[in-house]
Amino acid sequence: MAILLADDDAQLATFLSKSLESEGYSVHTAPDEAAVFSELKRQNYQLIILDLNLGNTDGLKLLEELRTHGIGTPVMVLSARDRVADRIQSLNSGADDYVTKPFSFQELAARVKAVLRRKADPALNILRVEDLELDPVLRRVQRGAREIKLSPKEFDLLHLMMRRGGEVIGRQDLLRECWGAEPETDSNLVDVYVNYLRKKVDGPEEPKLIQTVRGTGYRLGRQANVQNGAGGSGNVAQVLAPETYPISPTVAAETFRPPTNALIHSIAHDLAQPLTTVRCFLEMQGLPKSKPVLNNADLNTIEQQADRAIAISKAISALVRDVHYGAGETIDADALLNEVLADFATLTHNKLLIVRREWQETLRVTSSANLRQALIFLICKLVGRITQPLELTFGAEVGSGSVAITAGWSVAEADAQCPDAQSVFGKDLAALQQLLIDIGGQMKALEPKCMLSLLLAAD
């Protein structure tokens, strides 16, 4: 059975995919809303596993949109939101099950089986790739209105290729799974039967569905969506308060406001992601030897996820720490940043977080705890939402009576797209703004979109 996993956390999606594939499912991933609809057009799925925290997309709205479009595919929701009201809202919006993070993979697998058993729809069992359909029960194949007659072995080969539609399948894999053979030398048996299929499936006036991937094998249909962790392009300014707030150099100590419960809850939600991945990994380690083999890259991923979980846990503790400073006191910007980064030492030590400073060594800023909390929250959300090694650059522009601290971020991988501020912070930007308002500061959105500016008072 084919499962569509809609999750923008590439590392968690990788482990969930491997775990589900070890149970015999064919799993494709979709990192955003557009990829979800593209995949549903590309082929038929028996189940959608939907993470409510899907980049810029509100998972509940996406779920409602799926149902509005008449898509009846069962949907299992994954979320760190554990309130009864959240579960009720998801089920009322059309979800068939609701699983909270962190979860046991064995429980997830059991729930998947239960949903598929409970929601067995003969129409969903028909495999579809583009306009090609295969009914495994009636052993019927048709492309558009044209029925295709196949021999038993041709049917088995096409059945396998459609179950893994959009994926590249090696010749040896096709030979082993369709013929049960593992020859010592290469055989052209697969090539011969693929050519038989080509003549029957790809008509003269029809787009070619069976693709040869040179040196590897074959692929049926367009390439499946690949998990890439890319962020959206929302307008950060839209979620910030439009007013201009005065920059006051003298702020009373009583204006310190601890982060709201919403901010703490937001970071706790991010903590559930790496914890789920680590737990999934541990369960995979306990599976029989015939189950998926984990390589060094998988082990490195788990180490990184554990480091992220440690850093986020320390940041939560730092955010609720009761710290007060006197009115009007200032501190070296370097010293303040060093203090903040102490809670992220695990990430900086392992090069998962690289911090650059592009300001003068003599720069001084307010010592208010609000600024410290704002910086902790900013860094914590970035490392919580971006799973790749992250480069964070702090700069400063000193004006008359004010200083603007800029925070820009990028991912270390050159070909990877970096999530923007809207994707990372979302609704939390307004609360982050409030921490600065209380000390007479403000926040501004900058271009490029992976940058924020914190405007503060200066001597």
C-alpha positions as CSV (number, residue, x, y, z in Angstrom):
1,M,0.0,0.0,0.0
2,A,1.2,3.5,-0.8
3,I,1.4,6.1,2.0
4,L,2.0,9.9,1.5
5,L,3.9,11.4,4.4
6,A,3.4,15.2,4.6
7,D,6.1,16.5,6.9
8,D,8.7,19.3,6.3
9,D,11.2,17.9,8.8
10,A,13.5,16.0,6.5
11,Q,15.2,14.0,9.2
12,L,12.0,12.8,10.9
13,A,10.5,12.0,7.5
14,T,13.5,9.9,6.6
15,F,13.2,7.7,9.7
16,L,9.5,7.4,9.5
17,S,9.7,6.4,5.8
18,K,12.3,3.8,6.5
19,S,10.3,2.4,9.4
20,L,7.1,2.2,7.4
21,E,8.8,0.7,4.4
22,S,10.2,-2.0,6.7
23,E,6.5,-2.8,7.4
24,G,5.9,-3.3,3.7
25,Y,4.5,0.1,2.7
26,S,5.6,2.3,-0.2
27,V,6.2,5.8,1.2
28,H,6.6,9.1,-0.6
29,T,7.1,12.4,1.2
30,A,5.7,15.9,0.6
31,P,7.4,18.9,2.3
32,D,4.6,21.4,1.7
33,E,1.0,21.9,0.6
34,A,1.8,22.2,-3.1
35,A,3.7,18.9,-3.0
36,V,0.8,17.2,-1.3
37,F,-1.6,18.1,-4.1
38,S,1.0,17.3,-6.7
39,E,1.5,13.8,-5.3
40,L,-2.3,13.2,-5.0
41,K,-2.6,14.1,-8.7
42,R,0.4,11.9,-9.6
43,Q,-0.7,8.7,-8.1
44,N,-3.2,7.0,-5.8
45,Y,-2.5,6.7,-2.0
46,Q,-4.2,4.6,0.6
47,L,-3.3,6.8,3.5
48,I,-2.0,10.4,4.1
49,I,0.1,11.0,7.3
50,L,-0.1,14.7,7.9
51,D,2.1,16.7,10.3
52,L,0.0,19.7,11.4
53,N,3.2,21.8,11.6
54,L,3.9,21.8,7.8
55,G,6.1,24.8,7.1
56,N,3.9,27.9,6.4
57,T,0.8,25.7,6.0
58,D,-1.8,25.3,8.7
59,G,-2.3,21.6,8.8
60,L,-5.9,21.8,9.8
61,K,-6.7,24.2,7.0
62,L,-5.0,21.8,4.5
63,L,-7.0,18.9,6.0
64,E,-10.2,20.8,5.5
65,E,-9.2,21.7,1.9
66,L,-8.5,18.1,1.1
67,R,-12.0,17.2,2.2
68,T,-13.5,20.2,0.4
69,H,-11.9,18.9,-2.8
70,G,-13.6,15.6,-2.3
71,I,-10.4,13.7,-1.5
72,G,-11.6,10.8,0.7
73,T,-8.2,9.3,1.4
74,P,-7.8,8.5,5.1
75,V,-5.7,11.0,7.0
76,M,-3.7,10.4,10.1
77,V,-2.6,13.6,11.9
78,L,0.7,13.9,13.7
79,S,1.1,16.7,16.2
80,A,2.8,17.8,19.4
81,R,-0.5,19.5,20.4
82,D,-1.9,17.1,23.1
83,R,-5.0,19.0,24.2
84,V,-8.3,17.3,23.9
85,A,-9.6,20.4,22.0
86,D,-6.9,19.9,19.4
87,R,-7.8,16.3,18.8
88,I,-11.5,17.1,18.6
89,Q,-10.9,19.9,16.1
90,S,-8.7,17.6,13.9
91,L,-11.3,14.8,13.9
92,N,-14.1,17.2,13.2
93,S,-12.0,18.6,10.3
94,G,-11.9,15.2,8.7
95,A,-8.9,13.3,10.3
96,D,-9.3,9.6,10.8
97,D,-6.8,9.3,13.6
98,Y,-4.6,11.6,15.8
99,V,-1.2,10.7,17.1
100,T,0.7,13.0,19.5
101,K,4.5,13.4,19.5
102,P,6.8,12.0,20.7
103,F,5.2,8.6,19.8
104,S,6.2,5.0,19.6
105,F,6.7,3.8,16.1
106,Q,5.1,0.5,17.0
107,E,2.0,2.3,18.1
108,L,2.1,4.4,14.9
109,A,2.4,1.2,12.8
110,A,-0.5,-0.4,14.6
111,R,-2.6,2.7,14.1
112,V,-1.7,2.8,10.4
113,K,-2.9,-0.8,10.1
114,A,-6.1,-0.1,12.0
115,V,-7.0,3.0,9.8
116,L,-6.3,1.0,6.6
117,R,-8.4,-1.9,7.9
118,R,-11.2,0.4,9.1
119,K,-11.2,2.6,6.0
120,A,-10.7,-0.1,3.3
121,D,-12.0,1.5,0.1
122,P,-11.8,-0.6,-3.1
123,A,-11.3,2.5,-5.1
124,L,-8.1,3.4,-3.1
125,N,-6.7,-0.1,-3.8
126,I,-6.5,0.7,-7.5
127,L,-3.0,1.8,-8.2
128,R,-2.8,5.0,-10.3
129,V,0.3,6.7,-11.8
130,E,-0.7,9.6,-14.1
131,D,-3.5,8.2,-16.3
132,L,-2.4,4.6,-15.9
133,E,-4.5,2.4,-13.6
134,L,-4.0,-1.1,-12.3
135,D,-6.6,-3.1,-10.4
136,P,-4.7,-5.8,-8.4
137,V,-7.9,-7.7,-7.6
138,L,-9.4,-7.9,-11.1
139,R,-5.9,-7.9,-12.6
140,R,-7.0,-5.2,-15.0
141,V,-4.9,-2.4,-16.5
142,Q,-6.0,0.6,-18.5
143,R,-4.5,3.8,-19.6
144,G,-7.2,6.4,-20.0
145,A,-10.1,4.6,-21.8
146,R,-7.7,2.1,-23.4
147,E,-7.6,-1.4,-21.8
148,I,-4.1,-3.0,-21.8
149,K,-3.8,-6.8,-22.0
150,L,-0.7,-8.1,-20.2
151,S,0.9,-11.5,-19.6
152,P,1.1,-12.7,-15.9
153,K,4.8,-11.7,-15.6
154,E,4.2,-8.4,-17.4
155,F,1.4,-7.7,-14.9
156,D,3.6,-8.5,-11.9
157,L,6.4,-6.3,-13.2
158,L,4.1,-3.4,-13.8
159,H,2.4,-4.0,-10.4
160,L,5.8,-3.6,-8.7
161,M,6.7,-0.5,-10.7
162,M,3.4,1.2,-9.9
163,R,3.6,0.4,-6.2
164,R,6.8,2.4,-6.3
165,G,5.7,4.9,-8.9
166,G,8.0,7.9,-9.2
167,E,10.9,6.0,-7.7
168,V,14.0,4.6,-9.5
169,I,14.1,0.8,-9.2
170,G,17.3,-1.0,-9.9
171,R,17.4,-3.9,-12.3
172,Q,18.6,-6.3,-9.6
173,D,15.7,-5.3,-7.4
174,L,13.2,-5.9,-10.2
175,L,14.8,-9.2,-11.0
176,R,14.8,-10.3,-7.3
177,E,11.2,-9.2,-6.6
178,C,9.5,-10.3,-9.8
179,W,11.5,-13.5,-10.6
180,G,12.8,-14.3,-7.1
181,A,16.3,-14.6,-8.6
182,E,19.7,-13.2,-7.5
183,P,22.0,-14.1,-10.4
184,E,25.7,-13.9,-10.1
185,T,25.9,-12.1,-13.4
186,D,23.7,-9.4,-14.9
187,S,20.8,-10.6,-16.9
188,N,18.9,-8.8,-19.7
189,L,15.6,-10.5,-18.6
190,V,14.4,-7.3,-17.0
191,D,15.3,-5.1,-20.0
192,V,13.4,-7.5,-22.3
193,Y,10.2,-7.4,-20.2
194,V,10.4,-3.6,-19.7
195,N,10.5,-3.3,-23.4
196,Y,7.4,-5.5,-23.7
197,L,5.6,-3.2,-21.2
198,R,6.8,-0.1,-23.1
199,K,5.1,-1.3,-26.3
200,K,1.8,-1.9,-24.5
201,V,1.7,1.0,-22.0
202,D,3.2,3.9,-23.9
203,G,1.1,4.4,-27.0
204,P,2.5,6.4,-30.0
205,E,0.6,9.6,-29.2
206,E,0.9,9.3,-25.4
207,P,3.5,10.7,-23.0
208,K,6.1,8.1,-22.1
209,L,5.6,6.8,-18.6
210,I,8.3,4.2,-18.4
211,Q,11.7,6.0,-18.1
212,T,15.1,4.5,-18.3
213,V,17.6,5.9,-15.7
214,R,20.9,5.2,-17.2
215,G,23.2,3.0,-15.1
216,T,20.6,2.5,-12.5
217,G,17.3,1.0,-13.6
218,Y,13.8,2.2,-14.5
219,R,11.2,4.7,-13.2
220,L,7.4,4.7,-13.9
221,G,6.0,8.2,-14.1
222,R,7.3,11.6,-13.0
223,Q,9.9,11.6,-10.3
224,A,8.3,11.6,-6.8
225,N,8.6,14.6,-4.6
226,V,11.9,14.7,-2.6
227,Q,12.0,15.9,1.0
228,N,14.1,19.1,1.0
229,G,13.1,21.1,4.1
230,A,12.5,24.2,2.0
231,G,10.7,27.1,3.6
232,G,8.0,29.3,2.3
233,S,8.0,32.9,1.3
234,G,5.4,34.5,3.6
235,N,5.5,38.2,4.4
236,V,6.9,38.7,7.8
237,A,5.7,42.3,8.1
238,Q,2.1,41.1,8.0
239,V,2.4,39.4,11.4
240,L,4.2,42.3,13.1
241,A,2.4,45.2,14.8
242,P,2.4,48.1,12.4
243,E,2.9,50.8,15.0
244,T,6.2,52.6,15.5
245,Y,7.3,52.4,19.2
246,P,9.5,55.0,20.9
247,I,13.1,54.1,21.6
248,S,13.7,55.0,25.2
249,P,17.2,54.8,26.7
250,T,15.9,54.6,30.3
251,V,13.8,51.6,31.1
252,A,12.6,50.6,34.6
253,A,13.6,47.2,35.9
254,E,9.9,46.4,36.6
255,T,9.2,46.2,32.8
256,F,10.8,42.7,32.6
257,R,8.1,40.3,31.3
258,P,8.9,36.6,31.2
259,P,8.0,34.8,28.0
260,T,4.4,34.0,27.7
261,N,3.1,30.4,28.0
262,A,2.5,30.5,24.3
263,L,6.2,31.0,23.6
264,I,7.2,28.2,25.9
265,H,4.6,25.9,24.4
266,S,5.9,26.8,20.9
267,I,9.4,25.7,21.8
268,A,8.1,22.6,23.6
269,H,6.3,21.7,20.3
270,D,9.7,21.9,18.5
271,L,11.3,19.7,21.1
272,A,8.8,16.9,20.1
273,Q,10.3,16.7,16.6
274,P,13.9,15.5,17.5
275,L,12.6,13.3,20.4
276,T,10.3,11.5,18.0
277,T,13.1,10.9,15.5
278,V,15.4,9.5,18.3
279,R,12.7,7.3,19.6
280,C,11.9,6.0,16.1
281,F,15.6,5.2,15.7
282,L,15.8,3.3,18.9
283,E,12.8,1.2,18.0
284,M,14.3,0.5,14.5
285,Q,17.5,-0.8,16.3
286,G,15.3,-3.4,18.1
287,L,13.7,-4.7,14.9
288,P,14.8,-8.1,13.4
289,K,17.9,-8.1,11.3
290,S,15.7,-8.4,8.2
291,K,14.4,-4.9,8.8
292,P,16.0,-1.7,7.3
293,V,19.8,-1.4,7.8
294,L,21.0,2.0,9.2
295,N,24.2,3.5,7.8
296,N,26.7,6.0,9.2
297,A,24.6,8.9,7.8
298,D,21.6,7.7,9.8
299,L,23.7,7.5,13.0
300,N,25.0,11.0,12.4
301,T,21.5,12.2,11.9
302,I,20.4,10.7,15.3
303,E,23.4,12.3,17.0
304,Q,22.4,15.7,15.6
305,Q,18.8,15.2,16.6
306,A,19.8,14.3,20.2
307,D,22.0,17.5,20.3
308,R,19.0,19.6,19.1
309,A,16.8,18.1,21.8
310,I,19.5,18.9,24.5
311,A,19.8,22.5,23.3
312,I,16.1,23.1,23.1
313,S,15.6,21.7,26.6
314,K,18.3,24.0,28.0
315,A,16.7,26.9,26.2
316,I,13.4,26.2,27.7
317,S,15.0,26.3,31.1
318,A,16.8,29.5,30.3
319,L,13.6,31.2,29.2
320,V,11.8,30.6,32.5
321,R,14.9,31.6,34.5
322,D,14.1,34.5,36.8
323,V,16.7,37.2,35.8
324,H,16.4,40.9,36.5
325,Y,18.8,43.8,35.9
326,G,18.7,47.4,37.1
327,A,17.2,50.2,35.2
328,G,19.5,51.8,32.5
329,E,22.3,49.3,32.8
330,T,24.2,48.2,29.7
331,I,26.4,45.3,28.8
332,D,28.9,44.5,26.1
333,A,27.1,42.9,23.1
334,D,29.7,40.2,22.9
335,A,29.3,39.3,26.6
336,L,25.5,39.1,26.2
337,L,25.7,36.9,23.2
338,N,28.3,34.6,24.9
339,E,25.9,34.3,27.8
340,V,23.0,33.4,25.5
341,L,25.1,30.9,23.5
342,A,26.1,29.0,26.6
343,D,22.7,27.3,26.5
344,F,23.5,26.1,22.9
345,A,27.0,24.9,23.5
346,T,26.2,21.4,22.4
347,L,25.2,22.7,18.9
348,T,28.1,25.2,18.5
349,H,30.7,22.5,19.6
350,N,29.4,20.1,17.0
351,K,29.2,22.8,14.2
352,L,25.4,22.4,14.0
353,L,25.2,26.1,14.9
354,I,27.9,28.5,13.6
355,V,27.5,32.1,14.9
356,R,29.3,35.0,13.3
357,R,29.5,38.6,14.7
358,E,29.7,41.5,12.4
359,W,29.7,44.4,14.9
360,Q,32.3,46.5,16.7
361,E,33.8,45.0,19.8
362,T,32.9,48.1,21.8
363,L,29.2,47.8,21.1
364,R,27.1,48.0,24.2
365,V,23.4,47.2,24.5
366,T,20.7,47.2,27.2
367,S,21.2,44.5,29.8
368,S,17.5,44.0,30.2
369,A,16.4,40.4,30.6
370,N,13.9,41.0,27.8
371,L,16.6,41.3,25.2
372,R,18.3,38.2,26.5
373,Q,15.0,36.2,26.4
374,A,14.3,37.5,22.9
375,L,17.7,36.3,21.6
376,I,17.3,32.9,23.3
377,F,13.8,32.5,21.8
378,L,15.1,33.6,18.3
379,I,18.0,31.1,18.3
380,C,15.9,28.3,19.8
381,K,13.2,28.6,17.2
382,L,15.8,28.5,14.4
383,V,17.5,25.4,15.6
384,G,14.1,23.8,16.4
385,R,12.7,24.4,13.0
386,I,15.8,24.0,10.8
387,T,17.3,20.5,11.0
388,Q,20.4,21.2,8.9
389,P,23.7,22.8,10.1
390,L,22.8,26.5,10.6
391,E,24.9,29.7,10.2
392,L,23.7,32.7,12.2
393,T,25.1,36.1,11.7
394,F,24.6,39.0,14.0
395,G,25.3,42.6,12.9
396,A,24.6,46.0,14.3
397,E,23.9,49.5,13.0
398,V,24.3,52.3,15.5
399,G,22.2,55.4,15.0
400,S,21.3,58.5,17.0
401,G,20.0,57.1,20.3
402,S,19.4,53.6,19.0
403,V,21.1,50.5,17.8
404,A,19.6,48.0,15.3
405,I,20.8,44.4,15.9
406,T,20.3,42.3,12.8
407,A,20.0,38.5,12.8
408,G,20.3,36.7,9.5
409,W,20.5,32.9,9.0
410,S,21.3,30.5,6.3
411,V,21.9,26.7,6.0
412,A,25.4,25.4,5.4
413,E,24.4,23.3,2.4
414,A,24.8,25.4,-0.7
415,D,22.0,23.9,-2.7
416,A,19.4,23.9,0.2
417,Q,16.8,26.6,0.5
418,C,16.7,28.3,3.9
419,P,13.3,28.6,5.6
420,D,12.3,32.3,6.0
421,A,11.2,34.1,9.1
422,Q,7.5,33.5,8.6
423,S,8.1,29.8,8.2
424,V,10.3,29.6,11.3
425,F,8.4,31.9,13.7
426,G,4.9,32.1,12.4
427,K,2.4,33.3,15.0
428,D,5.2,33.7,17.6
429,L,6.6,36.8,16.0
430,A,3.9,39.0,17.7
431,A,4.9,37.7,21.1
432,L,8.6,38.1,20.3
433,Q,7.8,41.6,19.3
434,Q,6.1,42.2,22.7
435,L,9.3,41.3,24.6
436,L,11.1,44.2,22.8
437,I,8.1,46.6,23.2
438,D,8.3,46.3,26.9
439,I,11.8,47.8,26.9
440,G,11.0,50.5,24.4
441,G,12.3,48.6,21.4
442,Q,10.7,47.1,18.3
443,M,11.3,44.5,15.6
444,K,11.4,45.0,11.9
445,A,11.3,42.6,9.0
446,L,14.1,42.9,6.5
447,E,15.0,41.7,3.1
448,P,16.1,39.0,2.4
449,K,13.3,37.2,4.3
450,C,15.8,35.2,6.4
451,M,16.6,38.2,8.5
452,L,15.1,40.2,11.4
453,S,16.1,43.5,13.0
454,L,15.8,44.2,16.7
455,L,15.8,48.0,17.3
456,L,16.9,49.0,20.8
457,A,17.8,52.1,22.7
458,A,21.6,53.1,22.9
459,D,23.5,55.5,25.1
